């Protein structure tokens, strides 16, 4: 394999691994988002805002 082959193989493997990991994180996040209780489902608000105080 030439130097270019090693370079492309290294970048290709790294990008594939990061892509698979990223997809796994997104899928897990979507699955876990369904388990959040109704009143606690907004991540941009503080606890006091959801409870009226």
Order of alpha helices (4+ residues) and beta strands (2+ residues): alpha-alpha
